[in-house]
Amino acid sequence: MDLALEDRIAVVTGASKGIGLAVVRTLAAEGARVVAGARTTGGLAGLDRVTAVEVDLARPGGPEQLVAQAIAAHGRIDVLVNNVGAVTPRLGGFLSITDADFEASLQLDFLSAVRATRAAVADMLPRKDGAIVNVASVNATFHPDGLVADYGAAKAALLNLAKALSQELGPHGIRVNSVSPGPVETDLWLGEQGVAATVGAAAGVDPGDVRAGATAAIATGRFSTPDEVATLVALLASPRTANVTGANYLIDGGLVKTM
């Protein structure tokens, strides 16, 4: 299916690896022109139809800078994908999570999206056209996990904001949707300092055993891939789904058992 993204201008945050990089590649393959923002951009080198921008998206002004560069280069922004995020397992429980920890999670996992969205919407409103897709997480709502309490709270805020914005911006031709992955084959879960390694080290078990435990709760018996998440993001960014807004799509291999 042609997703009708040819020459659409897309901004992707947290774009240098994992889900973000997969989204960049998928949108570019569909013909979009992608402005890809991350603190380091080596993974984006040589990609056709992609402009890489080095930017600290957790810093106030960083997301606005990224959106401004996209508009300066292409004259507009049609699609915003709020993907940037990170998680630190809090092995000491709630009492070990400081205000600074919560602040850091909110800055990167929530406020970066708020700032990018504000800048993008200001450009989209006069044209009454645009699509915003947030990469949230099952941790926003599913069995809230004390190990990632600050991360889950930030992602829950992101889902709530997306729903509110869909109501405000829908009459103006701007759609806002979310994608909530379960475990994905990325560094966030499987890297040297990822969830599996961190939890495994604390429990004295192999990271592979941590992964196996997480996989056991998934109906398909495996993690999602970044490309699978990116496909769902691209579909929601596409005019083919022009009457879909305020939705949150799970991609979790059947981890969530409720309706």
N, C-alpha and C positions, 0 to 999 in steps of 0.2 A: 504494500500500500504506500502511495506517495503521501507523506505527511504534510505537504504544502508548506514546508519550511525554507524553501529556496530563497536565498538572500534575505531572510529574516535576521535581525541583529539580536544576538543573544549574549547575555552576560552570565558567567558562571563563577561562583565564589568557591574557594577551596578546590581549585581546579587542577592541581599538579599531580594528584595520585588518587588511587582508590575510586570511589564512586564519582568524584568530581571529574577526574580524567576520563573515565568512561562516558560521562555525560558530554564532555567536550567533543570527544571523538564521534559519538553518535549524532549529535546535532550537526557537526561539520559534514559528516557523511550524508546527512539529509539535505545538505545545501545551505545551511545557515552560516552566517559569518559570526564567529564566536570571539568575544573578548574574555579571556580567561585570567582570573586573578588568584594569586597565591603568594606566600612569603618567598618561596623559591620556585623557579619556573623551568628548571632543567628538564623535567619530564614532558614539557610542552614543546620542546625545540623541534622544528622541522615539520610541524603539523600544518597541512594546508587549510586555508580559510580560518586560521586561528591567530589571534594577536595575544601574546602573553604579557601580563602586567604584574610586576613585583610590587606587592602591597601588603601591609599588615592589616588584615581585616578585623582584628580585635581592637584596633585603635580607633577612637572617635575620629572621623574624617577619612579613614581608610576606605570603607565601602563607598562613600560619596565620591572619593577620588576615582575609584574604579569605574563607576557609572559615568562620571563626567568624561573620562577618557574615551569611553565607548561612544558617547554622544558626539564628542569632538571629532572622532575618527569617522563615524558613520552617519551622523546627523540625527540619530534617534536610537531608541532601544525598544525592541518588540517583545523580548523574552528575558525574564530574570529567573535564574535558578539559584536559590539560597541553599548552598550545600555545605559551606565551611562549618566545621565542628570538630570537637575532640572530647574524649572522656578519660577520666582518671579514676580507676577503682579506689574507693575509700575503704581500705581494709580495716581501719580502726573504728568504723561505725559513725553514727551521726555526731557524737560528741567530738570526733576528730576533725570534722569539717568546719573550717573557719569561715568567717565572713569573707576573707580574701578568696577562699576557694569558691564560695558561691558567686562572688563578684566575677571571678575569672570565667566561670562557666556561663554566667549570664552574658558577659561581654561577647564571648565568642559564639556561643550556641543560640543566643536570642537577639541581643542588641545589634550584632553585625547584620542580621537579617532585617531588623527594624530600619536601620540606617540605609541599607541598600534599597529596601522597598520604598522608603520615603523618597529617595532620589529618583528611582525609576518611575514611580507613580507621577511625580511632577512632570516628567516628560511624556508619559502615556496619556494623561488626562486630556490635553488639548486635542489629541488625535482620536480619543475614545477607542483605543485599541491597545491590547497588551495581555500577556500571560505571565503569571508569577507562579513558580513551583518551588515549594519548600521541601527540603529533605529533612524530615523529622525522625522519629524512632518509635518502635513499639514500646520503649521504656517510658514514653510520655503517658501511657495509659495502662499497659499490660503488666500485672503483678509488679507494681512499683518496687524497685530493688534498692535496698539500702546501700549496696556497693556503689551505686551510681545515682544517689539521691539528687545531687546538685545538677547533674546532666539531665536526668529525667524531668526535673522541675523546669529547666530551661526549655526543653523540647515540648513540654506540656503548654508552656506559655506561647511557644511558636504556633502550635495547633490552634490555640484559642484565638490568637491574633488573626490567623489566616481565615478562620470562620467569620470573625467580625468584619474583616476587610472585604470578604466576598460579598457581604450584604451591602456595604457602603459603595463598593466600586463596581458591582455588577451592572447597575443601571448606566454606568459610564463606559461599558465595553471592556472592562478589565477583569480578567478571571484570576482567582487565587485558589490554588489547590495544594495539597500536601501528599507526600509519599512517606510511608513509615516502614522502613526496613527492619526486619529482625537481624540476626547475625549474618554478616556479609564477609566474604573472603577478602578482607582488606587488612592493612597494618593496624587499624584500630582494634581489631580482634586478634590478628595472628602475627603482628610484628614483634620485634624483639622486646618492645616495651608495651605490647598490646595487652588486652584483657586476659587472654589465656596465659601468657607468660607471667603477668603480675600476680594473678590469682594462684597460678601453679606454684610460683616461688614461695608465696605466703603459706600455702597449704602443704608444701613439700611434695608435690606431685608433678608429673610431667605435664607440660602445656597441652600435649596431645590428649591427655586424659580429661583436661578441662574442656577442650573442644568436643570430645566424645560425649561428655555429660550434657553439654549444650545441644548437641545434635540429636541426642536421644529424645528430646521433647519436640522435635520438628517432624511433622508427618512425612515429609519427603525424604527425611534422613540425611539432609545436607544443608550447608549454608547457601544463601543466594550468592550469585556472582555480581560484581559491579556492572557488567553489561546488562544483566537482567533488570537491575534497578534503573539503569540509564534508559532502557527501552520504555519503561513506564513513564519516566520523566519526559522523554521526547514526545510521547503520545499526549500527555497533558499540556505540553507546550504548543501542540499543533492546533491549527484552526479546525482540524477534523473533530475535535472535542469542544467545539465552540459553546456548547450549552452545559458544560460541566464546570461548576465552580462551588467552592466551599466544601469540597470533598476531601477525604483522607483515605488513600489507598494503601492497604497493607501488602507488603511483599515479604513474607516470613516463612514460606514453606509449610504453612498450617500450624505454626507455633501457637497462635491465638485460636482457641477452640470455641469462643463465644460468637454469636451473630454480630 
